[in-house]
């Protein structure tokens, strides 16, 4: 997938969270690197970039618990 072509997540999509339910802990959260080896934080649910730092402080109404496979 070409994450570089995705747009920025609108400000209205995220809201502040004081719990562990933030973008970083969401099943839709991911990251990629661009052609210049910069990290792009992405939301698979919104198909958009997450503004830097917001993945630690905010979440959206579509937040889903991360489903990790046990090794």
Secondary structure, 3 states (H helix, E strand, C coil): CCHHHCCECCHHHCEECCCCCCHHHECCEEEEECCCCCEEEEECCCCEECCCCHHHCEECCCCCECCCCCC
